[in-house]
Amino acid sequence: MLKISADKQAWFILMSFSLCFFVITAATFTSLGVVLPSIVNELGWDWTTAGLGFTFLGVAAATSGYIPTITIRKWGLSFTLICGLIIFSAGFIVLYQTHTPSSYWFGCVLIGMGFTIVGPIPSTYVITHFFKKRSTAFGFYYTFGALGGIAGPAVVWLATNVMGNWRLHWMMMLCSVIIAICFMLTILLFTDREKLKKPPSEDGTSAQQRVYETNQVWTVKQALRSPQYLLLCAAYTSVLFIVITVNSFSVSHLTEVGLSLAFASALLSAEAFCNAVSRLAGGFIGEIFEPKIMLLCALIMTTLGMLILSLVQSPILLGVFAVAVGFGYGFTVLSTTILLIRYFGSGPYLELFSIMNIFATFAAIAPIISGAMRDVTGNFVAPFLLISIVPVIVFVGVMFMKSPRLSTLNKSAHIQMATAKTND
C-alpha cells in the first residue's frame, strides 16, 4: 500500500473531513429553512408543522451525540462513517418522497442523526490525534464546513427556480454526501489507524502563557460535575437557540415584512460566510488569547443580531445582523470546543463533546416556540425577541467563570495512576 508521510496524512484527514462537513452543513440546517416556504406552499401546512421539522432535526442531531462515541470506541471510524452514510441516504430519500408531516418529520430525524454520526464529533476527535496545534486545525475545519451554509441556499434556488422542483434538492444533496463520505473512507485506507488507538499527543509548549491549559488528568465524571462544563454547554445551547431560529424562519420573516426572497436568502448566505470567516480567524486567535473572551464576544454578538432581525427592516442594518450572528455562532462553536480541551484535556474530549451536543437538545424547542407564536401573533417578532434573551443570561455566568482545577488530593491520585499505567 502507498505510504504517505505523517504530515501529509494529517492534511489529507483535515481536508477530507472538512469537505464532508461542508456538504452536510449545506444539506441539513442551512438549506432546510430556505426550502420550507416551498414545502409549506405546495403541501398546505402551517408554520407549526413546518417548524417541528427543524425541531426533530435538532433533537435527533443532539440526542444521537453519543452514538459515534460508542461506535468509534467499539468498531472504529470507518464503521461509524458507513453507518452515517446509510442513515443519511434513507433520510434524503424519505424527504424526496414526502407528502405528509409524519414522513417529513421522520426524514428530518434521519438526516439529523446522519449529521451527528459523520459530523463534528468524529471529525474533531480524529483531528486531535493528528494535529498538535488543534485550535488552528479546528478553525480550518469549522471554516470550511461553515462555507456549506453558503452553498445550501444556492442548491435550493437551483432546484426550485432552475429545475422547477424543490424535491430535487434532496437528491442533489444525497449525491454530494455519498461522494464526500466515500472520499473520507478512501483517505482512511492510507492513514495510520494506530494513532487513533492511542491517546492524543500533548504539546505543552504550543500554548502561550496567556492561554490556560490544564496539566491535570481529568476523568469524564469529574468534568461533568464541574460548573465550567455546565456553563460551556449552556453557552453552546443558548447560541444554538438563535442560530436554529435564524435558519428556520429568518427567510420567512424577512419576506413577510416585504423583502424579496432573493435578498433574504442572500442574507442567510452572508451569515454563513461570516460564520466561516470567524472560525478561521478564531482558530489563530485561540492559539494566543484566552478563548473565554471569544465566547463572551460571541454571546453579545448573537443577541445583538437577533434584536436587529426582530425590529429592523433596513437592508444595511440587516447586513449587521448577518455579520453579528455569523461571527457569534462561529466564535461560539470554536471557543467551546477549544475550551473543552484546554480545561479538561484531550483524554475525555470525545465523551464530553458528545454529551455537550446532547445537552444542546434544549435548543430544538426554539422552532416549536417560534412556529407556535407565529401562528398566534401573526409574525415572528415576539418569538425572536424572547429567544434573544437566552444568551444574555448565560453571558453573566460565563463572565465570572474561572479555569477549573482539581483538588490537590485528586491531582496527586491521578498523577499516581498515570505513573502506574506508564510503568505497566
N, C-alpha and C positions, 0 to 999 in steps of 0.2 A: 504493500500500500504506500502511496505517496506520502513522504514525510514533510511536514511543514514546521517551521521554527515556532517556538513558543510565542514570540511577539506576533507573528502572522496569525497564529491560531486565535489569539486574543482579539485581534481586529476583525477576523472573519466572524467570530462569535458575535461581537458587538454589532457588526453591520447586518448580519442575518436576523438577529433578534430585533434590532431596531426597525428593519424593514417590515417584519411581521407586526410589530406594534403600530407602525404607520397604517397598515392595511386594516387591522381590526379596530383601530380608532375610527377610521373612515367608515367602516361597515356598521358600527353599532351606535354609540352615544351621539356622535356628531351628525349623522345623517338621518336618524330616526325622527328628530324634531323637524327636519325640513320636509320629509316625506309625509308627515302626519296630516297636513291640510289636504293633500290629495286623497289620502285614505278616508278621512272624515267626509269629504265631499262626495266621493264615489259610493261609500258604503252607508252613509247617513247616520254615523254615530255621533254621540255628544262628546264634549271635551273631557268629561269624567272618565268615560270608557277609553278614550284615546290616551289620557294621562296615566291610566292604570298600566298601559303597556310599558311606559318608561319606569313605572314603579316596579313591575315584575322584572324588567331588565336589570334595574339597580339592585333589587333584593337578591336575584339569582347570582349576579356578579359578586355580591358581598358575602352571601351565606355559603357559597361554594369555595370561599377563600382557603379552606383547609384541605380541599381535595388535592391540589398539586403538591402540597406538603407531604401528604401521605403517599401519593403515587411516586413522587421523586425519591423519597426515602426507601420505599419498598421495591419498586420496579424500574426506576431510572427515568431519565429525562426524555428519552425517545418514546417510551411507552406513554408518558404524560402528553406529549405533543400529538401523538396519534389519536389518543382519546379526545383531545380538544378538537382535532380536525373532524372527527366523526360527529361530535355534538354540534359544531358549527354548521356542518353540511346539512344535518337534519333541520336545524333552526331556519336556515335560509330557504330550504325547500318548503317548509311549513308556511313561512311568511309570504313566499311567492304565490302560494295557493290559497291564502286566507280569504274567507268571506264572512267569518263570524268572529265576535270578540274573543271567544274561548281559544280559537286557533291562533289568533293574533297574540294573545297573552302567552300561549304555550310557546310560540316561536320566539317571543322576546325572552322567555325564561331560558330557552336553549342557547341563544346567542350570548346571553349574559353569562351563562356557565362557561361557554367556549372562550369568552374574553378573559375570564379569570384563569382558566387552565393553561392557556398559552401566552398570557399577557405578562404584566409586570412582576408577578410573584416568582415564577420560574426564571424569568429573564434577569432580574436584579440578583437573584441567588447565584446564577451562573457567573454574572459579571464580577461578583465579589471574589470568585475563585480565580479569575484570570487577570484582574487589574488591582494594583496597589493604590493608585490614585482613583478611588472609587467615585469621589464627588464629580470629577471631570467626566469619567465614563458614564455615570448616571445622567449627567447633564446632556451628553450627546444622545444617549438612548431616549430619554424623555423628549428631547427636542425633535429628533427625527420622527418619533411616534406621534407627537402632537401635531406635526405637519399634516397628518392624516385628517385632522379636523378641517383643513382647507379642501382636501380632496373629496371628502364625504358629500358636502352640499353640491359640489360640481358634478358628481356622479348622479345625484338625484335629479339635477337640472337636465343632464344629458338623457336620462331615462324618460323623464316626463315631457320635456319640451322638444327633444330631437327624435327619440324613438316612440314617444306618444303613450307610454305605459309605465307607471311607477313600479309595477311588479318586476320589470326587467332590472331595476336597481339591485334587487336581491340576488339575481343570477350573476350580474356583473361582480358583485361583492363575493359571491361564492367562489367564482373562478380565481379571483385575486387571493383569497385566503388559502385555497388549495396550493397555489404556486408558492406563496410565502412560507407556508409550513413545510412543504416538500423541500424548499431551499434550506431551511434550518436543519432538517433531518439529514440532508446531504452534507452540510458543513460538519455536523457532529460525527460523521464517518471518518473525518480526517483530524479529529480533535482528541487530545489526550484525556480520556474519560477518567483516568486515575485521579486527576486533580479534583474531580467532583466528589470523590470518596474521602478526601482529606479535608480537615478544617482549613478555611481560607487563611492564607499567609497574612500576617500583620506587619505593617511597616511603621514602626513608631517614629521614624524620622520624617515621614511625609507630612504630618500635620504641623502647622505652625504653632508657635507658643500661644497665639491669641485664640486658638481654637481648642476647646476642651475635647479630650478623647480619653475614655476610661482605660485604665490599666488593670482593672479588676475583672474577675471571672464571674459573669452573671449567668444564672440559670433562667429558664423561661418563667418559672413560677415567681422568682424574685422580681423579675422585670414587670410581670403582670400586676404585682402588688404595689408597685411604685406609683405615686401620684404623677410623676413626669410622663410615664407611659400613657396613663389615662388622659392627660392633657393633650398629648400628641394625637391620640385617637379622636378626641373631641375637636381639635383644630382641623384635622383632615376631614372629619364628618361635616363640620359646620360650613366649610368651603364647598363641599360636595352638595350641600343643600342648595347653594346658589347656582353652582355650575349645572347640576341636573335640571334645575328650573329654567335656566337660560337656554340650555339645549332643547328642552321640551317645548317651551312656549314663547320664547322671545320673538321668533319669526311670526307666530300668530298674533302676538300682542302688537308688534310694530305694524303689521298690515291692517289690524283693526283700527289703529289710530291714524290711518291714512297714508302710510308709507308703502312704497312698492315692494313686491315680493323679492325683486332683484336686489334692492337696497338692503332689505332685512337679511337676506341670505349672505350678502357681501359682508355685513356687519358680523355675522356668525363666523364667517371665514376669517375676517380680520381678528376677531377674538382668538381663534385657533392659532393664527400666525403669531400673535403676541404671546400666547401660551408657549409656543415652540421657542421663540427667541428668549423668553425669560428663563427657560430651563437650560439653554446653552450658557447664557450669562451666569446664571446661578451656580452652574457646575464649577466654574472658575472661582466665583466668589466664595463658595463653600470650602475651598481649599485654604482660604486665607482668613476669612472673617467668620464670626460665630453665626451658624445657621439660624439660631433663635431670633436674631434681628431680622433675618429674611422672612421668617414666619410671621413676626409681628407686622411687618410691612404688608405681607400678603393678606392678612385678615382685614387690615384697614382698606386696602385697595378693592377687595371683593365687595365689601359693604358699600363703598362709595359707588362702584359700578352699578350695583343693584338699585341704589337710590336714583341714580341718573336714568336707568332704564324705566323705572316706575313713573317718574314725574316729568321727564323731558321728552320733547319731540324734535328738538333742533338736531339736524344731521351732524353738525360739528360736535356738539356735546355728546351725542350718541357715539361718536368716534372715541371720546374719552371713556365711555362705558366699555367699549370693546377692549381698549388698552388696559383699563383697570382690572376687569375680570380676567382677561387673558394672562396678564403678568401675575395677578394674585393667585390664580389657580396653579400656574407653573411653579411659582415660588413655594406654594404650599406643598405640592407633591414632592418636589425635590428636597425641601428643607426637612420635612418629616421623615423622609427616607434616610437622609444623611444623619439626622439626629438619633434615629434608632441605632445606627451603627456606632456613632460617637458615644452615646450614653451607655449602651449595653453590650457593645462588641459584636463581632460578626458570627459568633457561635450560635446564639439563639435567634439570629436575624430571620431565618425562613419562617419559623413559627410566629414570631412577633409581627412580622409584616402581614402574614396571613390573617392573624387574629384582628389586626387593625382594619383590614378590609371587611372582615365580618362585622366588626363594630360599626363600620360605615353604613351598614344596612339601614340604620335610622334615617339616613338621608333619602332613602327611597320613598318616604312618605311625602316628600315635597311635591311631586306631581299630583298625588291624590288631593292634597290641600289646595294646590293651585287650580286644578281642574274643577273641584267641587265649588270653591269660592268663585271661580269664573262663571259657573252656571247660575249661582245665586245672585252675584252682584252685577253681572253683565260685562265685566272687564277684568284684567289681570293686575290692576294697580294694588288693590288691597292685599292679595296674597304675596306679591313681590315685596311690599313694604314689611309684611310680617316676617318673611324669611330673611330679610336683610338684617334683622335684629340678632340672629343666632351667632354670627362671627363676633359681634361686639361683646357678647357675654364671655365667649371663650378668650378673647383678647385680654381681658382683665386677668384671667388665671395664668395665661402664658407669660404675661408681663412680669409676674412675680415668681415664675418658675426658675429654680436653680438646678444645676447639674446634679444628677443622682449619684449617691455614693453608698456602698455597702458599709455596714458597721465594721469596726476593726476586727471583731471576733470572726464575723463571716468572711472577711477578706483573708484572714490568716488560714481559716479552714479550707478555703478554696485554693489558696496557694499550695497548701499541703497536698490536696487532692490532685492538682495539676502536676506537682512534682512526682507524686506516686505514679501517675499514668506515664509520665516521661521515663521514669526508671524502668517500668514494666516493658 
